[in-house]
Every structure is written in C-alpha cells, then in structure tokens.
Amino acid sequence: MSISHVDARKALDACLAKAEEMNVKVAIAIVDDHASLTGLICMPDSNFQFLPQAAQGKALASAVWRQASGVLNERAGTPMMAGVNEMYGNRLLYQQGAVPVSKNGAFVGAIGVGGASPQQDEEIAQVGASVLSA
C-alpha cells in the first residue's frame, strides 16, 4: 500500500500546523513503504540548508527498519546498521525525529522531521502519522 499525493499533502499540512503552533521551523519528509519520497517541504527561514536531507534521512531510516528513528541511534554503529545504511548511499539518519506509519494494520511508510529539538521533531512527525493512519 502506498501513500497518495493527496494524503501526503494532508499529512504535510498537519505537520506544518503543529510546527507553527510550536513556533519552530522544520523540514518534513514522507516516504512510502518502499522508502521512496512522496512528500517533502521546508519551512521558510529554517536554520540550516540541510534540513530537508535530514528529515528525509530520518524518514528513510524509520521506513527501512519500520521503527521510530530515535530507537535506532544506539545501534547505528553496528555492522548490520552500517551495512544497510551503505546500501542506501549513507542516506539513513539514525536520529530521533521520524516515525513509521501503518494503516489498517499494514505498514505504509514513515514521516521524518528535522529542525527543532529531537523530541519536537518526533512530536510533529507523529501528528502527520496520525493523519496518514486514519
């Protein structure tokens, strides 16, 4: 099951609204169940130019391992994690801020956020995940 562009936009809008409510500037990435990018946005005046890549890296890690990206951090240096990251061109980012998304019991993708604190990034991602899982 994939994420439609319509659903991706709804999730991005929900994440943006949460970020604005929290008064933080972030980038948000959505990937599908094959870790392919389905949505990406960066708020104006965000702190760093690399935020879109960071958000996507977190989302990729969450999608590949089907876990929240933050729990992957402690195992990031293991040979298995490093090897899988290498297969993805070293684009997986094992830092808190992304969550996997399931709908009707099936894994559909992940949402990653970068730019705020790790906890805030994950909280924003969870808002989008709730939209996609509905």
N, C-alpha and C positions, 0 to 999 in steps of 0.2 A: 504494500500500500504506500503510495507516495503522498506528498503534501502538495496540494494545488496552489497555484499562484494566488488565488482568491484567499485561501486560508492563510497562506504565508503573510499576505498583506494585513489581514486582521490581527495576526499574532504580532507582527512588527508594530502596528498601531497601538496595541495594548501595551507592549514593552515601552514604546516611546512615551505613552501617557504616564506609565509608572516612573520612568526616569525623570520626566518633567516634574511629577509630584515630589520626587526625592531631591530635585534640584541638582541632578548630575548629568554630565554629558558623556554619552556612551556610543559605542557601535554595537550593532546586533546582527548576528548571522544565524540563518536557519538552514540546516542541511536535512536531506531526506534519509530514508533507510539505507541508501547506498552511499551515504556521505557526500552526495552531490549538492552543491549550493542551490538553494531555492529562493533565498531572500537575504539581502544584505543592505544595511543602512548605517550611516554615521551621522550623528547629530552635528550641526554646525558648531564651530568654536570648541570642538573637543580638544583635549590636552595634547594628544600625540597623534602623529600621522599613521602610526602602525596599528591603531585600534581596530580597524576592520579586519586586518590579518589576525590579530589576537583573538577577536571574537570568533572568527571562522576556525582558528586552530583549536579553541576550546570546544566548539560545536563538533568538529571532526573527531576529537578525542572521545567525547561523550557518545557520539554515534558509533564509532568503531568498537568501543568497549561496552556500549549500552549501560553506562553508569554515569553518575554525575562526575564532571571533570575533576572536582576537588578531591575526591577519594582516590583518584589515580596518582596524585602527586607523590605520595610516599613510595610508590613502586616505579616511578618514572625512570629510574636509573637501572632497572633490572634488564638483563639481556633480552627478554621477551618484549618488554615495552619499548626498548630502544630499537629492536629489530622491526617491530611493526611501524614505529614512527619513521624509520628509514624507508620502509615500503611506500609510505605516503609522502615521500620527499621531505621528511623532517618538518612537516607542517602541523603535526599534532601538538597541542599545548596542554600539558598536564597541570593546569592551574584552576582553582575554583572559579566558577562563573558560567558553567554550562550544565544543562540537564537533558536527559533523554526524554523522548515523548512517545507515549503509547496511546492508541485509540482503539477502543473495543477489544482490549487485550493484545493488540498487535503493535509491535514496535514500528513507528513511522518516521523517526528522525530525532533531531536534537536542536536545541537553541543555545547559542553562546553569546555572552555579553562581555565587553571589556571597556574599561574607562573609569569605573567607580571603585570602591573597595571590593575585595573578593566576595564578601557577604552580600553587598548591594547588587553586584553583577548577577549572582545566583538568584537573588530575590526577583530581579527584573526578568531573568530568563524563565523563572517558574511561572510568572504571570502569562507570558507567551505560551508556555507549555500547557497551561490550563485552557487556553483558547483552542489550541490545536487538538487537545484530547477530548473536547466536548462533542 
